[in-house]
């Protein structure tokens, strides 16, 4: 372990201790926001409480932007960014994946890439010492702007992913999730399936082209939390994006058609020799920007998001013993991510469990929560709000969420009041607008 790594670990331990003592008012620090000349948008929470800095950079380059027939391009590209950098424009030598790993270990910093449905993300964590920070930012800028995309490494990674797909295809949960996504999303990119065939169509040339089109400074959203001033944050952001090619004009990306509403119920039963049947019930939900978000969050806690105190758990598990656990949840994104009810049950009980779950759901949509249920949900969610902000890592996630979805800068400050103001009538109306139990998808994998 290098001395710098020891320092970083000590700082992270201090971070956990310090943030544990923060209350909601202290944690909801003000967010500064401005736009660089390149068009990149910066969101900064400056706090000198700890000598660390977290950065998250997001681009509209998630799997919904994967080319037709090449599902998996976003995640493959994110994986390959960490497999080496080419020779730098400033004369730096190329680094393969091993040399890159050693360089990060020597700095005692953390860098990672990922791709979800909507966005591709880069994360960075470092101590705030100016000399160290400059070295960390310089290395991160190379990974962001000068990835090598080595062909031989991609051949290896593709084989690894194919092996993972083959293993996943033997599991009923994978089969259920795939069938559910296809039925809920239809031809929308949210429902694309990564297969051996789609991976075979992806090569490093496609990754480079995708990178050139989507990973450009004018489309970046940078969230920064930690011990830096606004001037230091701007210098960091500028340096991190400095090796990306900047287009002369940042033209809007092609629009993606919204997820289509279901017009009729869909029921799919897939035989599978397993001890438990896997069940998913649901439909398209809502985009994160929807003003019903607070009402739907509260209502879902009552319906099936509150664990042992939810209606679904009470009816399906406690009263009838049909499942060990059952849940419901929304997954809002830039588009209408799915609402789902999920559980596992014995194959011979699957039909009864589906009926009970559907009845509970339909009754909740029609009637909404009781006053007592709504109060209990508010007490739990509002009481747990400080735990969403009790570390640098959680805070950067919340700031990035605000940046990505263009939420108000005072979102964290007003969260408690807005949640507390929701009425039972508003919950009922929101669920009636968003959910149509009579037109939902039902997928059961298991049994004959």
N, C-alpha and C positions, 0 to 999 in steps of 0.2 A: 504494500500500500504506500503510495507516494505521500509526502508531507501535505501536499495540496489536497489530496483526497481526504486525509484526516481532518484538515481544517474544514472542508466542505461538510463532512459528516457531523462534526461538532456544531457547525452552524445550523444544519437541518434539525439536529436535536434541540437546539435553542429555539428554532422556529416553532417546533411542535409545542414546546413548553410555553413560549410567549403567547402564541395564538390561542392556546387553551384557555387563557385568562381573559380573552377579549369578550366584551358583550356585543350585542348587535349594533349598538350605536357606534362603538369604536371600530367595528369591522367594516361597516359600510362607509369606506373612505371615498372622498370625492374622485370622480373620473374626469380627467382632462382629455379633450379630443381635438385633433386638428388634422389637416391633410398636407402631405409633402408636395413639393413641386412635381414629383413623378406621378402623383395621383394616389399614392398609398395613404391609407387612413390609419391614424395612430390613436390608441386608447391607452391612457396611462393612469395608473394608481401609484403615486409616489409615497413611499413610507420608509422612514429611516429606522424602523424598529429592529430590522434584521439585516445582516450584511450579505443578502442574496438578491438576485434578480431573476425573475421568470419571464420568458417571452413566448408568445404563441403567434404564429403567422398563418393565416388562413387564406386559401384561394378557392374560387368556384371551380373546383377540379375534382369533385368526387365521382363516384361511379355513375351518377346520372348523366355525366358527360362522356361515358365510354362510347366508342364508336359501335355502330350496329354490328353484331356478330363478334365483337371483341370484349365481351363482358370480362371484367377482371383487370382491365388496363390500368385503372386508377390505383388499385392496391399493388399491382406489380410494379408500377412506376415508383410508388412510395417506397417499396422494399428496396428497389435497385438504387435509389438515391444514396443509401447508406453503404453501398458496396464499392465505393472508390470515387476519387475525383481525378480529372485529367490535369495536365500541366496548366498552371495558373497563368492568367494574362499578365501578371506581374513577375513572371519568371519562376514561380514556385514549382517544385517537382511534382509529378503525379504521385498519388497515394493509392495503393490498393486497399482492400477492406481491412487487412491486418494492420497495415501502417496507420490507417485512419483510426482504428480502434485504440492503438497504442497512443496516438496523439491525444485523443480525448482522455485516456486514462492519465496521461502525464499532466494534463490541465486540471484534472479533478472536476470536470464539468460534465453535463449531460446534454445530449442532443438526440432527437428522435423525429421520425416521420411517420405519418399515418394517412389513410384515406378512408373516409366514410361515404355515406350515400351522397351527401351534398358537397362536402369540402375535402380538400387535401390540406394537411396541417404539418407545420414544423414547430417543434418545441425545443426550448433552450433553457437551461438552468446553470447559473454560475455565481460565484462569489462576486461581490460588487467592487472589489479592489480594482482601481482604474487600470493598472498595468496588466493584471490578469484578465480583466474583462476585455481589453483590447485584443489580446491573443485569442480568446475564446470567440469573439465576434468575427475575427479574421478567418478562423477555421470554419465557423458556421457559414460564413458568406461563401466559402468555396464549395461546401456541400450543397448549399441552396442554388448557387449559380453555375457551378462547373461539375456536375455529376458526370462520371465517365460512362455509365451504362455498359459495362463490359459484357460482350456476347457470351463468353464462356461461363461467366457467373450466372447469367440469365438462364442458360441451358440447365445448369444445376438447380437453380431455384424453381424453375418450371417443373422439373421432375419431383422436387420436394412437395410443391403445391399439389401436383397430380396425385401423389401418394396420399396426401391429407384428404383430398376429395374422395378418393376410393374408400378410405376408411370411414369418412363421414357418411358416405352413401349406404353404409351397412347399418346406420342408426335410425330408428324410427323418428327421432326428433328432427333430424335433417330432412327426411322425406316429408314430414308434416309441414315444416317451415317453408320448404320449397313449393309445395302444392298450395299452401295458403297464400304466399306472395304472388304466385301466378294468378290465382283466382281473384285476389283483391285488386291487384294493380293492372291486370291485363297486359297490354302492350306498353305501358308506361315504363320508363327506365328504372323506376324503383323496383320493378319486378324482374329485372334481368337476372339470369342464372349463369354463374360461372361454371364452366364445364371443361373437360379436357379439350374439347373441340374449340371452344372460344380461346383458351390459353394457347393452343397451337397456332392461332392466327396472330398472336402478339409477338412482335420482335422488338429489338432495341431501337430500330429505326422508328417504329410507331411511338415508342416512349419519347424519343427526342423530339419528334414532331409535335406530340401532345404537349410536351414541356414548353416548347417555343410558343405555342398558341395560348396556353392557359396560365403558365407560371410567369407572369410579367408584373413588374412593380405597380403599374397603375391599377391592378385588380387586387392588390394585397390589403389585408386588414391585420394590423399588428397590435396585439394586446401586450402591455408591459406592466409588470407589478414588481415593486421592490425599491431598493435603496439607490435610486437614480433621480436626478433632477430632470425637468422638461428638456433642457438643452442636451443633457447626456443621453436621454431617451431618443431624441431626434437624431443625434449622431449615431447611436447604435442602429436605429432603424435604417438610416441612409446607408450605413456600411453593410448591413445584412443583405440589402437588396442590390448592392452596387455591382455585382457581377452578373446580374440578370440582364438579358437584352431588353431594352426599352423600345417598344414600338413608337413610331412617329405619332400615331393617333390611336388612342385606346378605344377601339370600336366595341360596341356592346356585343356580348355573346348571344348566339341564337337563343330565342325563347324556347322553353320546353313546355309543351302542352300540359295543363293540369291533370291530376289523377281524375279519371272519370268516375262518377257516382255509379253504384250498382243499381241495376234496374230490376233485378229479380234475384231470389235466393239461389245459392249454389251449395250443393251438398256432395261431398266426395268421401267415399269410404275406400281405404286402401288396405288390402289384406297384408298382414305382417306377423310373423311368428315371434311375438314378444310377450313378456309377462304383463306388461302394461300397455294400454292403448293411449296414444298421445292425441289430445283433442285441442283444436284451435277454432275459435268462433270470432268473427269480426268483419270489418269493412274499412274503407278509407275513413280517416279521421279528420284532422284539420291542420292547416299550416300554423307554424309557431306564432306568426304575427296576428292571428285571429284574436279579437278582443274578448272572446269567451274563454280565454285560456285559464284565468283564475277560477271561474265557475266550474269549468270542466275538471280542473285539478282537484278542487274540493270534492266535487261529486264523485270522482273516481275513487278517492280515498274511502268514501262510504261504500261504494259499490264493490270494489275488489282490490283496491290499492293499499288498504290499511291492514293487511295481514289478518290476524285472528279476530279483529273487530269488524271486519267487512261483512256485508250481507252475503256475498257469495260463499265465504268461508262458513258462515253460520248455517246456511241452507244445504250446501253440498257436503261439507265435512262434518260439522258438529251434529246436525240433526239426522243425517242419513249415512254418514261414513262412506261416501262414494269416492272420495279422493283425500290424499294426505294434505295436499295444498292446492289452492286455486287462486288465480289472480286475474285482474283486469288492468289495462293500461293503454294510454295514448302514446304515440311516438311522433309528435309534430316536427316537421322540418321546414325547408323552404316550400315544400308542397305538403299535401295531406298525407302524412305518414299514418300507418294503420292503427286502428283501435283493435284490441284483441282481448278475448278471454281465453285463458289457457289452463289446462290441468292434465294429469295422468290418472287413469282409473283401470280397473280390471276390464278386459274386453267384454265380458258378459254384462257389465254394468254401464257400458259406454252410452247406450241409448237413453237410459234413465238419467244419467248424469248430464247429458246434453239437454234433455228436456227441462230438468230442474234449473240449469244455468240459464237457458233461454227465458224461462218464466221469470226468474229473478231479474234478469236484464230488462225484459219488457215492462215489468212492473215498476222498476226504478225509473225508466225513461218516461213512463206515464205519470208517475206520482212524485218523483224527486225524493230528496231526503227529508226526514223529520227534523224538527227543531233541535232535538237532542242529538241526533246524528251529526247535524251540521256543526253544532257547538263542539262536539268531541273532535271532529275533523279539524276545525280551526285551532283548537287548543293544541293538538298534536303538531300540525304543520307550522303554526306560528311559534310554538314553543321550541321546535327543532330548527328554526331558521338560523340562529347563530352558528349551529354546527355546519352549515353550508359555507361558512366563511372563516373557519377557524384555522386555516393554514394558507400559506402562500399559494400552494398548488390548487386548493379549492377556489381561492379568490381569482386566480388567473383564469380558471375555467368559467367562472361567472362573468368576468369582464369580457372574455372572448365570446360568450353567449350573447351579451349585450351588443358587441360589435357586429357579430355575424348576422344577427336578426334585426339590426337597426332599432333596438329598443331604446327608450329614453335613458339619458345618462343618469338620471336619478332613480332608475328602476329598483336598485337595491334599497335605497332610502325609503321608497314608497311601498315596497313589497308587502310589508306587514299590514299597513293601513288598507291597501287594496284587497288583500285576502280577507281581512276582517270585515270589510264592507259588503261582501257578497251575501245575498239573501237566498233562502231556500227556493223562492220563486224564480230567481235568476238561474240557479242551478238546473231546475226543472226545464226552464225555457231553453237553456243552452243545450242540454241533452236532447231535447225534442228536435232542435235544429240540426244537430250533428249526427245522431244515430237513428237508424231505421231497422229495428230488430227483425222485422218481417222480410228484409231483403239481404240478410247477412250471409256470409260464407261460413260453412261448417266443414271442417276437415277432421276425419278420424283415421288414424293409422294404427292398425293392430287388430288382431282377431282374424276370422275367416272372411 
